[in-house]
Amino acid sequence: MAGEITDVKASEPDPEEIGARRDQVALKYLDLARAEIQDRMKSSNQTLIVYVGGVGAIAGWMYQATIGSKSHANMRTLAFPTGVVVAFLALAATWIIFHNERMVNALARYQKQVLAPYLKSVAPDMVLWESSVALRCTDKDFTIVMTIIVQAILVIGPSLVFLGSMLYFIACPGVPPTVAPWMGLLCILLTAMLTGLAIYFTFSTILHRKELRDEDATSPPADCT
């Protein structure tokens, strides 16, 4: 019996070994979180590039169909359905960017609140990028707002242009009218609703990123002078 008890005690895991394993697991999860953040940021950038390219293609098609073609199509006829399509694409782009931004913020909080305590036991002076002074000094409130506003102009701007054009065409109808009044009003309503949702998601993106930057960090207060 004494030999069995000794064998059981000898088989108990070493606390230092357990700590080393926890650190390895934390580092593995940190790698996974960083990879997820990079993938989502890449996805947002690709979405923006594809959207801008798509709107540019639509604008080129409208030019060829109305001005650059021998048999000119009527701009009033094309503006209404095209505006709805552009507003829908703008909503899809802002939603993808908003969702990716929200997940990136969640992953950043996961690193700061869950993984950081394990990593601190190995490297006490280590500061995660999400908590660093460098990030807080570079991505300030003004920078956050301006970055996303420029992004919003690229995404939402075309929808607002089409919405303004449709309102102008309704206020100054052609002779004879090229679009039924009810259809024109329906297109304006759909475009306005889709554009409003895109603006909402853009505003929420600004708030979420600002909230993350304003949270208490593990590093000393930033001195950005």
C-alpha positions as a Markdown table, in Angstrom:
| # | Residue | x | y | z |
|---|---|---|---|---|
| 1 | Met | 0.0 | 0.0 | 0.0 |
| 2 | Ala | 2.8 | 2.4 | 0.8 |
| 3 | Gly | 4.3 | 1.8 | -2.6 |
| 4 | Glu | 1.0 | 2.5 | -4.3 |
| 5 | Ile | 0.5 | 5.8 | -2.4 |
| 6 | Thr | 4.1 | 6.8 | -3.3 |
| 7 | Asp | 3.4 | 6.1 | -7.0 |
| 8 | Val | 0.2 | 8.2 | -6.9 |
| 9 | Lys | 2.0 | 11.1 | -5.4 |
| 10 | Ala | 4.8 | 10.8 | -7.9 |
| 11 | Ser | 2.3 | 10.9 | -10.7 |
| 12 | Glu | 0.7 | 14.2 | -9.6 |
| 13 | Pro | 1.5 | 17.0 | -12.2 |
| 14 | Asp | 4.1 | 19.6 | -11.3 |
| 15 | Pro | 2.6 | 23.1 | -10.7 |
| 16 | Glu | 5.4 | 24.6 | -12.8 |
| 17 | Glu | 4.6 | 22.3 | -15.7 |
| 18 | Ile | 0.9 | 23.2 | -15.4 |
| 19 | Gly | 1.8 | 26.9 | -15.5 |
| 20 | Ala | 4.0 | 26.4 | -18.6 |
| 21 | Arg | 1.2 | 24.5 | -20.3 |
| 22 | Arg | -1.3 | 27.4 | -19.5 |
| 23 | Asp | 1.2 | 29.9 | -21.0 |
| 24 | Gln | 1.5 | 27.8 | -24.1 |
| 25 | Val | -2.2 | 27.6 | -24.5 |
| 26 | Ala | -2.6 | 31.3 | -23.9 |
| 27 | Leu | 0.0 | 32.0 | -26.6 |
| 28 | Lys | -1.8 | 29.7 | -29.0 |
| 29 | Tyr | -5.1 | 31.5 | -28.4 |
| 30 | Leu | -3.3 | 34.8 | -28.9 |
| 31 | Asp | -2.0 | 33.6 | -32.3 |
| 32 | Leu | -5.5 | 32.6 | -33.3 |
| 33 | Ala | -7.0 | 35.8 | -32.1 |
| 34 | Arg | -4.4 | 37.9 | -34.0 |
| 35 | Ala | -5.0 | 35.8 | -37.2 |
| 36 | Glu | -8.8 | 36.3 | -36.9 |
| 37 | Ile | -8.3 | 40.1 | -36.5 |
| 38 | Gln | -6.0 | 40.2 | -39.6 |
| 39 | Asp | -8.5 | 38.2 | -41.6 |
| 40 | Arg | -11.4 | 40.5 | -40.6 |
| 41 | Met | -9.5 | 43.6 | -41.4 |
| 42 | Lys | -8.5 | 42.2 | -44.7 |
| 43 | Ser | -12.1 | 41.3 | -45.4 |
| 44 | Ser | -13.2 | 44.9 | -44.6 |
| 45 | Asn | -10.6 | 46.4 | -46.9 |
| 46 | Gln | -11.5 | 44.0 | -49.7 |
| 47 | Thr | -15.2 | 44.8 | -49.3 |
| 48 | Leu | -14.5 | 48.5 | -49.6 |
| 49 | Ile | -12.3 | 48.0 | -52.7 |
| 50 | Val | -14.9 | 45.8 | -54.4 |
| 51 | Tyr | -17.7 | 48.3 | -53.6 |
| 52 | Val | -15.8 | 51.3 | -55.0 |
| 53 | Gly | -15.0 | 49.3 | -58.1 |
| 54 | Gly | -18.6 | 48.2 | -58.5 |
| 55 | Val | -19.9 | 51.7 | -58.1 |
| 56 | Gly | -17.3 | 52.9 | -60.6 |
| 57 | Ala | -18.5 | 50.3 | -63.1 |
| 58 | Ile | -22.1 | 51.3 | -62.6 |
| 59 | Ala | -21.2 | 55.0 | -63.2 |
| 60 | Gly | -19.3 | 54.0 | -66.4 |
| 61 | Trp | -22.2 | 52.0 | -67.6 |
| 62 | Met | -24.6 | 54.8 | -67.0 |
| 63 | Tyr | -22.3 | 57.2 | -68.9 |
| 64 | Gln | -22.2 | 54.8 | -71.8 |
| 65 | Ala | -25.9 | 54.3 | -71.8 |
| 66 | Thr | -26.9 | 58.0 | -71.6 |
| 67 | Ile | -24.1 | 60.3 | -72.8 |
| 68 | Gly | -21.6 | 58.1 | -74.6 |
| 69 | Ser | -24.1 | 56.2 | -76.7 |
| 70 | Lys | -25.6 | 57.2 | -80.0 |
| 71 | Ser | -29.0 | 56.0 | -78.9 |
| 72 | His | -29.1 | 57.9 | -75.6 |
| 73 | Ala | -31.1 | 56.3 | -72.8 |
| 74 | Asn | -33.0 | 58.7 | -70.5 |
| 75 | Met | -31.0 | 59.5 | -67.3 |
| 76 | Arg | -34.3 | 59.9 | -65.4 |
| 77 | Thr | -35.3 | 56.3 | -66.3 |
| 78 | Leu | -31.9 | 54.8 | -65.2 |
| 79 | Ala | -31.4 | 56.9 | -62.0 |
| 80 | Phe | -34.3 | 55.5 | -60.0 |
| 81 | Pro | -33.6 | 51.7 | -60.2 |
| 82 | Thr | -29.8 | 52.2 | -60.2 |
| 83 | Gly | -30.0 | 54.4 | -57.1 |
| 84 | Val | -31.8 | 51.5 | -55.3 |
| 85 | Val | -29.1 | 49.1 | -56.4 |
| 86 | Val | -26.3 | 51.4 | -55.3 |
| 87 | Ala | -28.0 | 52.0 | -51.9 |
| 88 | Phe | -28.4 | 48.3 | -51.4 |
| 89 | Leu | -24.7 | 47.7 | -52.1 |
| 90 | Ala | -23.8 | 50.5 | -49.8 |
| 91 | Leu | -25.8 | 48.9 | -47.0 |
| 92 | Ala | -24.2 | 45.5 | -47.6 |
| 93 | Ala | -20.7 | 47.0 | -47.5 |
| 94 | Thr | -21.3 | 49.0 | -44.3 |
| 95 | Trp | -22.8 | 46.0 | -42.6 |
| 96 | Ile | -19.8 | 43.8 | -43.5 |
| 97 | Ile | -17.4 | 46.5 | -42.2 |
| 98 | Phe | -19.5 | 47.1 | -39.1 |
| 99 | His | -19.7 | 43.4 | -38.3 |
| 100 | Asn | -16.0 | 42.9 | -38.8 |
| 101 | Glu | -15.2 | 45.9 | -36.7 |
| 102 | Arg | -17.4 | 44.6 | -33.9 |
| 103 | Met | -15.7 | 41.2 | -33.9 |
| 104 | Val | -12.3 | 42.8 | -34.0 |
| 105 | Asn | -13.2 | 44.8 | -30.9 |
| 106 | Ala | -14.5 | 41.7 | -29.2 |
| 107 | Leu | -11.2 | 39.9 | -30.0 |
| 108 | Ala | -9.2 | 42.8 | -28.7 |
| 109 | Arg | -11.1 | 42.7 | -25.4 |
| 110 | Tyr | -10.6 | 39.0 | -25.2 |
| 111 | Gln | -6.9 | 39.5 | -25.5 |
| 112 | Lys | -6.8 | 42.2 | -22.9 |
| 113 | Gln | -9.1 | 40.7 | -20.3 |
| 114 | Val | -8.6 | 36.9 | -20.7 |
| 115 | Leu | -5.2 | 36.2 | -22.2 |
| 116 | Ala | -3.2 | 39.1 | -20.7 |
| 117 | Pro | -3.2 | 37.7 | -17.1 |
| 118 | Tyr | -1.6 | 34.4 | -18.3 |
| 119 | Leu | 1.0 | 36.1 | -20.5 |
| 120 | Lys | 1.9 | 38.6 | -17.7 |
| 121 | Ser | 3.1 | 35.6 | -15.6 |
| 122 | Val | 5.7 | 34.9 | -18.2 |
| 123 | Ala | 6.6 | 38.4 | -19.3 |
| 124 | Pro | 5.5 | 40.9 | -16.6 |
| 125 | Asp | 6.6 | 43.9 | -18.6 |
| 126 | Met | 4.7 | 42.8 | -21.8 |
| 127 | Val | 1.9 | 45.0 | -23.0 |
| 128 | Leu | -0.6 | 43.8 | -25.6 |
| 129 | Trp | -0.9 | 45.9 | -28.7 |
| 130 | Glu | -4.6 | 46.7 | -27.9 |
| 131 | Ser | -3.5 | 48.2 | -24.6 |
| 132 | Ser | -0.4 | 49.9 | -25.8 |
| 133 | Val | 0.4 | 53.6 | -25.6 |
| 134 | Ala | 1.5 | 53.5 | -29.3 |
| 135 | Leu | -2.0 | 52.5 | -30.4 |
| 136 | Arg | -3.8 | 55.0 | -28.2 |
| 137 | Cys | -1.6 | 57.8 | -29.4 |
| 138 | Thr | -1.9 | 56.9 | -33.0 |
| 139 | Asp | -5.6 | 56.1 | -33.2 |
| 140 | Lys | -7.1 | 59.0 | -31.3 |
| 141 | Asp | -10.7 | 60.2 | -31.2 |
| 142 | Phe | -10.2 | 62.6 | -34.1 |
| 143 | Thr | -8.3 | 60.0 | -36.2 |
| 144 | Ile | -11.0 | 57.4 | -35.5 |
| 145 | Val | -13.8 | 59.8 | -36.6 |
| 146 | Met | -12.0 | 61.1 | -39.7 |
| 147 | Thr | -11.0 | 57.6 | -40.8 |
| 148 | Ile | -14.5 | 56.2 | -40.7 |
| 149 | Ile | -16.0 | 59.4 | -42.1 |
| 150 | Val | -13.8 | 59.2 | -45.2 |
| 151 | Gln | -14.8 | 55.5 | -45.4 |
| 152 | Ala | -18.4 | 56.5 | -45.1 |
| 153 | Ile | -18.1 | 59.1 | -47.9 |
| 154 | Leu | -16.7 | 56.5 | -50.2 |
| 155 | Val | -19.5 | 54.0 | -49.4 |
| 156 | Ile | -22.5 | 56.2 | -48.7 |
| 157 | Gly | -21.7 | 59.2 | -50.9 |
| 158 | Pro | -22.9 | 57.5 | -54.1 |
| 159 | Ser | -26.2 | 56.6 | -52.5 |
| 160 | Leu | -26.7 | 60.2 | -51.4 |
| 161 | Val | -25.9 | 61.4 | -55.0 |
| 162 | Phe | -28.5 | 59.1 | -56.5 |
| 163 | Leu | -31.0 | 60.1 | -53.8 |
| 164 | Gly | -30.5 | 63.8 | -54.5 |
| 165 | Ser | -30.8 | 63.1 | -58.3 |
| 166 | Met | -34.1 | 61.2 | -57.8 |
| 167 | Leu | -35.5 | 64.0 | -55.6 |
| 168 | Tyr | -34.5 | 66.5 | -58.3 |
| 169 | Phe | -36.2 | 64.4 | -61.1 |
| 170 | Ile | -39.4 | 64.1 | -59.1 |
| 171 | Ala | -39.4 | 67.9 | -58.4 |
| 172 | Cys | -38.7 | 68.7 | -62.0 |
| 173 | Pro | -40.5 | 65.9 | -64.1 |
| 174 | Gly | -39.7 | 65.5 | -67.7 |
| 175 | Val | -42.2 | 66.1 | -70.5 |
| 176 | Pro | -43.6 | 63.5 | -70.8 |
| 177 | Pro | -42.7 | 61.9 | -67.5 |
| 178 | Thr | -40.4 | 58.9 | -67.9 |
| 179 | Val | -41.1 | 57.2 | -64.6 |
| 180 | Ala | -44.5 | 56.7 | -63.0 |
| 181 | Pro | -44.9 | 58.9 | -59.9 |
| 182 | Trp | -45.6 | 56.0 | -57.6 |
| 183 | Met | -42.6 | 54.1 | -58.9 |
| 184 | Gly | -40.4 | 57.1 | -58.4 |
| 185 | Leu | -41.6 | 57.6 | -54.9 |
| 186 | Leu | -41.1 | 54.0 | -54.1 |
| 187 | Cys | -37.5 | 54.1 | -55.3 |
| 188 | Ile | -36.8 | 57.2 | -53.3 |
| 189 | Leu | -38.3 | 55.6 | -50.2 |
| 190 | Leu | -36.2 | 52.4 | -50.6 |
| 191 | Thr | -33.0 | 54.4 | -51.3 |
| 192 | Ala | -33.6 | 56.6 | -48.3 |
| 193 | Met | -34.2 | 53.6 | -46.0 |
| 194 | Leu | -31.2 | 51.7 | -47.2 |
| 195 | Thr | -29.0 | 54.8 | -47.0 |
| 196 | Gly | -30.2 | 55.6 | -43.5 |
| 197 | Leu | -29.3 | 52.1 | -42.3 |
| 198 | Ala | -25.9 | 52.4 | -43.8 |
| 199 | Ile | -25.4 | 55.7 | -42.0 |
| 200 | Tyr | -26.5 | 54.1 | -38.7 |
| 201 | Phe | -24.0 | 51.2 | -39.1 |
| 202 | Thr | -21.3 | 53.7 | -39.9 |
| 203 | Phe | -22.1 | 55.8 | -36.8 |
| 204 | Ser | -22.1 | 52.6 | -34.7 |
| 205 | Thr | -18.7 | 51.6 | -36.0 |
| 206 | Ile | -17.3 | 54.9 | -34.8 |
| 207 | Leu | -18.8 | 54.5 | -31.3 |
| 208 | His | -17.6 | 50.9 | -30.9 |
| 209 | Arg | -14.0 | 51.7 | -31.8 |
| 210 | Lys | -14.0 | 54.9 | -29.6 |
| 211 | Glu | -15.4 | 52.9 | -26.7 |
| 212 | Leu | -12.6 | 50.3 | -27.1 |
| 213 | Arg | -9.9 | 53.0 | -27.1 |
| 214 | Asp | -11.4 | 54.7 | -24.1 |
| 215 | Glu | -11.4 | 51.6 | -21.9 |
| 216 | Asp | -8.9 | 51.3 | -19.1 |
| 217 | Ala | -5.6 | 49.8 | -20.5 |
| 218 | Thr | -3.0 | 47.8 | -18.7 |
| 219 | Ser | -0.2 | 50.2 | -19.7 |
| 220 | Pro | 0.4 | 53.6 | -18.1 |
| 221 | Pro | -1.6 | 56.7 | -19.2 |
| 222 | Ala | -0.7 | 57.7 | -22.7 |
| 223 | Asp | 1.6 | 60.7 | -23.1 |
| 224 | Cys | 1.2 | 61.6 | -26.8 |
| 225 | Thr | 3.0 | 64.9 | -26.7 |
